[in-house]
């Protein structure tokens, strides 16, 4: 019975070493790539919000000018 358990443990260790560990290394590498992309894209999201606020202000000002010129 002890030999059977040792074989099962050895088989499980081989599975972990040959299948799970390489998958984990690959998943960590992919995660690091995603973090790098987020690091690049995060400042752009703030800049795009800034541009949208600016565009909204310009559109509002344009509407105000058109409305004002209509009453002159």
Biotite code that builds the C-alpha atoms (Angstrom):
import biotite.structure as struc

atoms = struc.array([
    struc.Atom([0.000, 0.000, 0.000], chain_id="A", res_id=1, res_name="UNK", atom_name="CA", element="C"),
    struc.Atom([2.855, 2.398, 0.797], chain_id="A", res_id=2, res_name="UNK", atom_name="CA", element="C"),
    struc.Atom([4.374, 1.832, -2.655], chain_id="A", res_id=3, res_name="UNK", atom_name="CA", element="C"),
    struc.Atom([1.023, 2.706, -4.261], chain_id="A", res_id=4, res_name="UNK", atom_name="CA", element="C"),
    struc.Atom([0.870, 6.021, -2.361], chain_id="A", res_id=5, res_name="UNK", atom_name="CA", element="C"),
    struc.Atom([4.434, 6.874, -3.312], chain_id="A", res_id=6, res_name="UNK", atom_name="CA", element="C"),
    struc.Atom([3.596, 6.265, -6.974], chain_id="A", res_id=7, res_name="UNK", atom_name="CA", element="C"),
    struc.Atom([0.529, 8.514, -6.721], chain_id="A", res_id=8, res_name="UNK", atom_name="CA", element="C"),
    struc.Atom([2.539, 11.247, -5.000], chain_id="A", res_id=9, res_name="UNK", atom_name="CA", element="C"),
    struc.Atom([5.282, 10.976, -7.608], chain_id="A", res_id=10, res_name="UNK", atom_name="CA", element="C"),
    struc.Atom([2.731, 11.133, -10.424], chain_id="A", res_id=11, res_name="UNK", atom_name="CA", element="C"),
    struc.Atom([1.132, 14.202, -8.856], chain_id="A", res_id=12, res_name="UNK", atom_name="CA", element="C"),
    struc.Atom([4.518, 15.906, -8.410], chain_id="A", res_id=13, res_name="UNK", atom_name="CA", element="C"),
    struc.Atom([5.332, 15.260, -12.068], chain_id="A", res_id=14, res_name="UNK", atom_name="CA", element="C"),
    struc.Atom([1.979, 16.737, -13.069], chain_id="A", res_id=15, res_name="UNK", atom_name="CA", element="C"),
    struc.Atom([2.634, 19.843, -10.980], chain_id="A", res_id=16, res_name="UNK", atom_name="CA", element="C"),
    struc.Atom([6.197, 20.243, -12.244], chain_id="A", res_id=17, res_name="UNK", atom_name="CA", element="C"),
    struc.Atom([5.510, 19.576, -15.933], chain_id="A", res_id=18, res_name="UNK", atom_name="CA", element="C"),
    struc.Atom([2.051, 21.047, -16.376], chain_id="A", res_id=19, res_name="UNK", atom_name="CA", element="C"),
    struc.Atom([1.021, 23.492, -13.674], chain_id="A", res_id=20, res_name="UNK", atom_name="CA", element="C"),
    struc.Atom([4.302, 25.330, -13.102], chain_id="A", res_id=21, res_name="UNK", atom_name="CA", element="C"),
    struc.Atom([4.826, 26.204, -16.807], chain_id="A", res_id=22, res_name="UNK", atom_name="CA", element="C"),
    struc.Atom([1.201, 27.352, -17.016], chain_id="A", res_id=23, res_name="UNK", atom_name="CA", element="C"),
    struc.Atom([1.732, 29.530, -13.952], chain_id="A", res_id=24, res_name="UNK", atom_name="CA", element="C"),
    struc.Atom([4.884, 31.063, -15.425], chain_id="A", res_id=25, res_name="UNK", atom_name="CA", element="C"),
    struc.Atom([3.003, 31.801, -18.668], chain_id="A", res_id=26, res_name="UNK", atom_name="CA", element="C"),
    struc.Atom([0.048, 33.335, -16.798], chain_id="A", res_id=27, res_name="UNK", atom_name="CA", element="C"),
    struc.Atom([2.357, 35.573, -14.755], chain_id="A", res_id=28, res_name="UNK", atom_name="CA", element="C"),
    struc.Atom([4.105, 36.741, -17.933], chain_id="A", res_id=29, res_name="UNK", atom_name="CA", element="C"),
    struc.Atom([0.750, 37.568, -19.544], chain_id="A", res_id=30, res_name="UNK", atom_name="CA", element="C"),
    struc.Atom([-0.331, 39.419, -16.389], chain_id="A", res_id=31, res_name="UNK", atom_name="CA", element="C"),
    struc.Atom([2.847, 41.494, -16.483], chain_id="A", res_id=32, res_name="UNK", atom_name="CA", element="C"),
    struc.Atom([2.150, 42.415, -20.119], chain_id="A", res_id=33, res_name="UNK", atom_name="CA", element="C"),
    struc.Atom([-1.351, 43.563, -19.179], chain_id="A", res_id=34, res_name="UNK", atom_name="CA", element="C"),
    struc.Atom([0.028, 45.656, -16.313], chain_id="A", res_id=35, res_name="UNK", atom_name="CA", element="C"),
    struc.Atom([2.489, 47.317, -18.690], chain_id="A", res_id=36, res_name="UNK", atom_name="CA", element="C"),
    struc.Atom([-0.331, 48.130, -21.124], chain_id="A", res_id=37, res_name="UNK", atom_name="CA", element="C"),
    struc.Atom([-2.417, 49.563, -18.301], chain_id="A", res_id=38, res_name="UNK", atom_name="CA", element="C"),
    struc.Atom([0.524, 51.690, -17.209], chain_id="A", res_id=39, res_name="UNK", atom_name="CA", element="C"),
    struc.Atom([0.666, 53.196, -20.705], chain_id="A", res_id=40, res_name="UNK", atom_name="CA", element="C"),
    struc.Atom([-3.083, 53.591, -21.219], chain_id="A", res_id=41, res_name="UNK", atom_name="CA", element="C"),
    struc.Atom([-4.082, 54.945, -17.802], chain_id="A", res_id=42, res_name="UNK", atom_name="CA", element="C"),
    struc.Atom([-2.662, 58.464, -18.363], chain_id="A", res_id=43, res_name="UNK", atom_name="CA", element="C"),
    struc.Atom([-4.383, 58.564, -21.744], chain_id="A", res_id=44, res_name="UNK", atom_name="CA", element="C"),
    struc.Atom([-7.765, 57.984, -20.119], chain_id="A", res_id=45, res_name="UNK", atom_name="CA", element="C"),
    struc.Atom([-7.299, 61.076, -17.954], chain_id="A", res_id=46, res_name="UNK", atom_name="CA", element="C"),
    struc.Atom([-6.230, 63.096, -20.972], chain_id="A", res_id=47, res_name="UNK", atom_name="CA", element="C"),
    struc.Atom([-9.269, 61.950, -22.964], chain_id="A", res_id=48, res_name="UNK", atom_name="CA", element="C"),
    struc.Atom([-11.557, 63.021, -20.098], chain_id="A", res_id=49, res_name="UNK", atom_name="CA", element="C"),
    struc.Atom([-9.820, 66.398, -20.100], chain_id="A", res_id=50, res_name="UNK", atom_name="CA", element="C"),
    struc.Atom([-10.437, 66.730, -23.848], chain_id="A", res_id=51, res_name="UNK", atom_name="CA", element="C"),
    struc.Atom([-14.106, 65.806, -23.477], chain_id="A", res_id=52, res_name="UNK", atom_name="CA", element="C"),
    struc.Atom([-14.586, 68.478, -20.826], chain_id="A", res_id=53, res_name="UNK", atom_name="CA", element="C"),
    struc.Atom([-12.858, 70.984, -23.100], chain_id="A", res_id=54, res_name="UNK", atom_name="CA", element="C"),
    struc.Atom([-15.012, 70.027, -26.068], chain_id="A", res_id=55, res_name="UNK", atom_name="CA", element="C"),
    struc.Atom([-18.125, 70.303, -23.914], chain_id="A", res_id=56, res_name="UNK", atom_name="CA", element="C"),
    struc.Atom([-17.053, 73.792, -22.878], chain_id="A", res_id=57, res_name="UNK", atom_name="CA", element="C"),
    struc.Atom([-16.441, 74.833, -26.483], chain_id="A", res_id=58, res_name="UNK", atom_name="CA", element="C"),
    struc.Atom([-19.796, 73.492, -27.638], chain_id="A", res_id=59, res_name="UNK", atom_name="CA", element="C"),
    struc.Atom([-21.568, 75.251, -24.773], chain_id="A", res_id=60, res_name="UNK", atom_name="CA", element="C"),
    struc.Atom([-19.785, 78.503, -25.531], chain_id="A", res_id=61, res_name="UNK", atom_name="CA", element="C"),
    struc.Atom([-20.627, 78.189, -29.230], chain_id="A", res_id=62, res_name="UNK", atom_name="CA", element="C"),
    struc.Atom([-24.289, 77.635, -28.397], chain_id="A", res_id=63, res_name="UNK", atom_name="CA", element="C"),
    struc.Atom([-24.215, 80.667, -26.088], chain_id="A", res_id=64, res_name="UNK", atom_name="CA", element="C"),
    struc.Atom([-22.714, 82.851, -28.828], chain_id="A", res_id=65, res_name="UNK", atom_name="CA", element="C"),
    struc.Atom([-25.260, 81.707, -31.410], chain_id="A", res_id=66, res_name="UNK", atom_name="CA", element="C"),
    struc.Atom([-28.099, 82.297, -28.976], chain_id="A", res_id=67, res_name="UNK", atom_name="CA", element="C"),
    struc.Atom([-26.728, 85.748, -28.078], chain_id="A", res_id=68, res_name="UNK", atom_name="CA", element="C"),
    struc.Atom([-26.312, 86.792, -31.701], chain_id="A", res_id=69, res_name="UNK", atom_name="CA", element="C"),
    struc.Atom([-29.933, 85.864, -32.361], chain_id="A", res_id=70, res_name="UNK", atom_name="CA", element="C"),
    struc.Atom([-31.153, 88.626, -30.049], chain_id="A", res_id=71, res_name="UNK", atom_name="CA", element="C"),
    struc.Atom([-28.867, 91.397, -31.307], chain_id="A", res_id=72, res_name="UNK", atom_name="CA", element="C"),
])
